Amino acid sequence: MSTLQRLTERLGDILDEGSVITDPVRLRTYDCDGLTYHRATPGVVVLPESAEQIAAVVRLCDEYGVPFVARGSGTGLSGGALPRTDGVLIVTSRMRRILEIDIPNRRAVVEPGVTNLAISEAVRERGYYYAPDPSSQQICSIGGNVAENSGGAHCLKYGFTVNHVVGIELVTPQGEIVELSDRDPGYDLLGAFIGSEGTLGIATKITVRLSRTPEAVTTLLAAFTGIEGGGRAVSAIIGAGIVPAAIEMMDALAIEAAEAAVHCGYPEGAGAVLVVELDGPHAEVDHQFAAVERICRETGAFEIRVAASAEERAAIWKGRKSAFAAVGRISPAYIVQDGVVPRTALPEVLAAIDRLQEEFGIRVANVFHAGDGNLHPLVLFDDTVPGQGEHAEAASGRILDLCIEHGGSITGEHGVGVDKSRYMPRMFSEEDLDTMQLVRCAFDPKGLSNPGKVFPTPRLCGEVPGVRKGVHPLVESGMAEQF
Amino acid sequence: MDPELIKDCVHCGFCLPTCPTYVLWGEEMDSPRGRIQLMDQHVHGTPVTDEMAGHLDACLGCMACVTACPSGVRYDRLIEQTRAVVEQEHRRTPDERAVRAMVFALFPYRRRLRAMRLPMAMSKRLRPLLERVNPTLGAMAELAPPAPRHVRLPPVVRSRRRRRATVGLLTGCVQGEFFPQVNAATVRVLALEGCDVVIPPRQGCCGALSLHSGREAEAKRFARRTIATFERAGVDTVVVNAAGCGSSMKDYAEVLKDDPGWSGRAEALRFRDLAEFLVELGPVAERHPLPVSVAYHDACHLAHAQGVRAQPRQLLGAIPELDLREIAESAICCGSAGTYNLFQPQAARELGDRKAERVLATGADLLVSANPGCTMQIAAATRRAGKGELRVAHTAEVLDASLRGLSPQSLGWVSEVAR
């Protein structure tokens, strides 16, 4: 009997029959998250309903040396929740209770399987919302948001998940239940945990900050003939000292896809559209709106629409928020990239991506958070044509190279996961990566918590339990000490 | 199952929060994304296992996922094809087979339904016993509305003003036998709005139940007969007041696509939901005030399958003094879903309870929906909740009351409280 089988037999002590999945047909439905390019059927799936159950499962994994992976709604775009065939997939989709809403202290305590949007919906009537808004907010889980430090269109002004989570209860890779808070003195362990992509443990309870719904919101859609005009407008708006709640851009191909999917009715003939949202007190929004409108006209917008109602605002956003999935309408398969470049480098990088399209003979749709230079090039390909997947992979690797060359990053908000781990050495030196491993080893010495993600190759305490590969270079040089 | 349709799914997961079974159980294989993955497994050679059939059977076919999908996946087509495959390849237990045979031998046939009206109404007292024999029988007893007075509709009703249109009316099986007053109201409203209404006397089942349960040959047979009936009646527009029937009739051309003659004949007929038709026609009859608060329930086969959401609200909202209220989570199915509450009584009950809670939270006097299945399901669930009685009515009955200047007290039926 394999180790995993022995472990599985003991799961019955922790969970009821319906919460342990071993049937191969059922297991296959968990073989990937939102990134379908990588697939692996999990060894066993568990659907716990409490932190204690998760802790007990993790303790079993620790005892048997079996790797485990946490999964929320399975919408991640970097394969962060890609299962292990030899491991346990711990799915939090049944932990979706909102435990506490504390308006005077602007806090809500939720279980990890609660969707991002459900938090906002629960407090909307009282004039509050949860600010980070990934495009998948209707389904992505808050536990997954914590793991990936997810952002969204409005993070330009309001920050990422890390800026809105004030406390976490987590299960460590040894199966202990631990609480972290932003009030803890000493190292910012909460900050270290958020965005650790499941490699430091599993969040089981999350305390989020609630934000006051802004007094006024104005959304404007500006259409340009080409992407350059939109880029100039973005630089000019930020240059004028305005921080909009969001500035989003879509190019012609992305507009075509969104039109096909949700009939968003963006202006005809637009080579690029810019969505600018301003929020805050009425007086401020009015003032900024006049400036933004003027800037858009000056930089060549041929049509400007202003949402007069919540419905019209939703209509503008619908095109943008469905853009990724909508690309399914114009291409059988695609890779979503998530590079970051300094805002000022936007025009140059976009022109370079254009050249790449010609060089590779592949189409790239561009959807991006223009305000913070977070690009989401969608590399389109046909997965039924042999070799096209690899070709698209190569093209999207080149796009990431471009981002790094221009002083940016390989990920803005989707995480590294399994998809971009091999690009980490292009951004970081071996010493950098080793230092990160020291942090990881402090939490997860056996390397059982979501192994194979983020880092390119197992090192130090390693992905293989108990195997230590030599002395860490920092230890060797006397710069660090290992306890 | 068409692999090309399966390929359209990009696995984004936007469908998950709108799927009733995912909402209930939170597991991937009971979500549209997971079910498409199961279909994909089958296409790649995995046989239909008991587990696979179980998860596919658990799908209500509510089509909320079709509305939610940004990639335009035709889940409606996929699940229809899949159900036919399950019917052919999966051997159900003797119990399941017996119950299915009974339901499909009863519901699509009006005369048999008529014979069952009284026994079904009386079966309420026997419910505990029936429940023990078979959960489906128990569910039938619980759902059955009171046996209504029989209403005989003439073959043609002339317009009450200058004629603006001539339409056919599908009277439906369950609608016709258990809610004849809805058909009567529909005819009066159409006549008052300037329509000649042709009601072919011996029309049969439209085939919706069969189509949505993978009984393809039977569905096609019913479809052909219904098309022929309305051709003979000499109309080119057929108005339907039951959401489930309307959605399958709009699919006739696709259902019969292997038969060019028939699909062409299907395309020549225009099928319209009552609310959709009335809004297209535009109102001319005077609306009298109707001081009543109404919670409007979106039937899945109207909202998701036919995209008819705004029209019923527009019609109800235009009635003076009527207070229209929205039900929270309106996109989630009530659990009725054609035969679902008979074959999957447990899941249907949980969804019904969830819906009843949200309907009661509106505090409205009257629940209005455009599907007889939903009406029976939600009425049964509110009775279970034991929080007083909720009156239920069809959009047509509310319009009829306003057009004729009746009092709101005349509206809706309350079925007896179950013990």
HADDOCK unambig.tbl for C-alpha pairs under 7 A between the chains (distance, minus, plus):
assign (segid A and resid 26 and name CA) (segid B and resid 29 and name CA) 6.29 0.50 0.50
assign (segid A and resid 29 and name CA) (segid B and resid 28 and name CA) 6.39 0.50 0.50
assign (segid A and resid 29 and name CA) (segid B and resid 29 and name CA) 6.02 0.50 0.50
assign (segid A and resid 29 and name CA) (segid B and resid 34 and name CA) 5.30 0.50 0.50
assign (segid A and resid 29 and name CA) (segid B and resid 37 and name CA) 5.78 0.50 0.50
assign (segid A and resid 29 and name CA) (segid B and resid 38 and name CA) 6.85 0.50 0.50
assign (segid A and resid 30 and name CA) (segid B and resid 28 and name CA) 6.86 0.50 0.50
assign (segid A and resid 34 and name CA) (segid B and resid 11 and name CA) 5.49 0.50 0.50
assign (segid A and resid 34 and name CA) (segid B and resid 12 and name CA) 5.25 0.50 0.50
assign (segid A and resid 75 and name CA) (segid B and resid 12 and name CA) 5.82 0.50 0.50
assign (segid A and resid 75 and name CA) (segid B and resid 13 and name CA) 6.06 0.50 0.50
assign (segid A and resid 93 and name CA) (segid B and resid 26 and name CA) 5.28 0.50 0.50
assign (segid A and resid 93 and name CA) (segid B and resid 27 and name CA) 6.90 0.50 0.50
assign (segid A and resid 94 and name CA) (segid B and resid 26 and name CA) 5.28 0.50 0.50
assign (segid A and resid 139 and name CA) (segid B and resid 13 and name CA) 6.85 0.50 0.50
assign (segid A and resid 139 and name CA) (segid B and resid 14 and name CA) 6.11 0.50 0.50
assign (segid A and resid 139 and name CA) (segid B and resid 16 and name CA) 6.81 0.50 0.50
assign (segid A and resid 139 and name CA) (segid B and resid 17 and name CA) 6.07 0.50 0.50
assign (segid A and resid 261 and name CA) (segid B and resid 70 and name CA) 5.57 0.50 0.50
assign (segid A and resid 261 and name CA) (segid B and resid 71 and name CA) 6.23 0.50 0.50
assign (segid A and resid 261 and name CA) (segid B and resid 72 and name CA) 6.48 0.50 0.50
assign (segid A and resid 262 and name CA) (segid B and resid 70 and name CA) 6.84 0.50 0.50
assign (segid A and resid 322 and name CA) (segid B and resid 70 and name CA) 5.94 0.50 0.50
assign (segid A and resid 325 and name CA) (segid B and resid 10 and name CA) 6.64 0.50 0.50
assign (segid A and resid 325 and name CA) (segid B and resid 12 and name CA) 6.33 0.50 0.50
assign (segid A and resid 325 and name CA) (segid B and resid 70 and name CA) 5.62 0.50 0.50
assign (segid A and resid 325 and name CA) (segid B and resid 71 and name CA) 5.44 0.50 0.50
assign (segid A and resid 326 and name CA) (segid B and resid 70 and name CA) 5.13 0.50 0.50
assign (segid A and resid 326 and name CA) (segid B and resid 71 and name CA) 4.76 0.50 0.50
assign (segid A and resid 328 and name CA) (segid B and resid 8 and name CA) 6.32 0.50 0.50
assign (segid A and resid 328 and name CA) (segid B and resid 10 and name CA) 6.42 0.50 0.50
assign (segid A and resid 328 and name CA) (segid B and resid 71 and name CA) 5.15 0.50 0.50
assign (segid A and resid 329 and name CA) (segid B and resid 71 and name CA) 5.59 0.50 0.50
assign (segid A and resid 329 and name CA) (segid B and resid 72 and name CA) 6.91 0.50 0.50
assign (segid A and resid 332 and name CA) (segid B and resid 8 and name CA) 6.75 0.50 0.50
